[in-house]
Amino acid sequence: MNLLTNIFLYALIAMCFMCFYRVVRGPTIADRLVGIDILGILVVGITAIIAWKTGMSFILDIGIAWIILSFIGTLTLAKYLWRNKLNE
């Protein structure tokens, strides 16, 4: 079971790098926004695996705070883009 969780952890970290690439090189603002959202979800998955492996449940609080801030940031950016009517 320990090997399987390590594989999942490394897979999530690799996916984080792929999402970071999409955020940096995204052709549109919408692609970058989706990349940031998925990156937040992957970070929560990483914190959940680390909390499960170490037995420290307070790490899940970090993941919950991260996803709440990611959601608020996404809403803020979407409202900004909607108000300025940026067309690509």
PyMOL commands that set and color helices and strands:
alter all, ss='L'
color gray80, all
select helices_A, chain A and resi 2-25+29-54+58-84
alter helices_A, ss='H'
color red, helices_A
deselect
rebuild
show_as cartoon
